[in-house]
Amino acid sequence: FDDFKDLELKDGNKNVVKFIDCVSSEEKLVLVVFIRHFACAICAAYITELSSVMTEEVLEKGGIRWIVIGNGNPAYINGYVKKTKFTGAALYTDPKKGVHKLLGIKSSTVPLKGAKEAWFN
């Protein structure tokens, strides 16, 4: 975990948090879900579906805490939480893609005219 200790994420209020603090837990298993970005309709559908099955009862019974890490502007996080009915512990952005790079996660996007505006308005 030494490579990850200084990596920073941001929450929906633009607060900086250490990645290592987000994934460390002595009581629960932490499930980390990565998404491409907050305007990705496929990612949003995936998080919406996960949220529908990851109920408080399921999480408690399984001893699971789940977080989502995307990338992009943290200003979009709170709207994304509402639109997807996110039930996880927290949603963060990795604006410098430090965690993504260390894990070898590559991203690509297909620009869709008006998708960003339609999703966030």
Secondary structure, 3 states (H helix, E strand, C coil): CHHHCCCEEECCCCCEEEHHHHHCCCCCEEEEEECCCCCCHHHHHHHHHHHHHCCHHHHHHHCEEEEEEECCCHHHHHHHHHHHCCCCCEEEECCCCHHHHHHCCCCCCCCCCCHHHHHHC
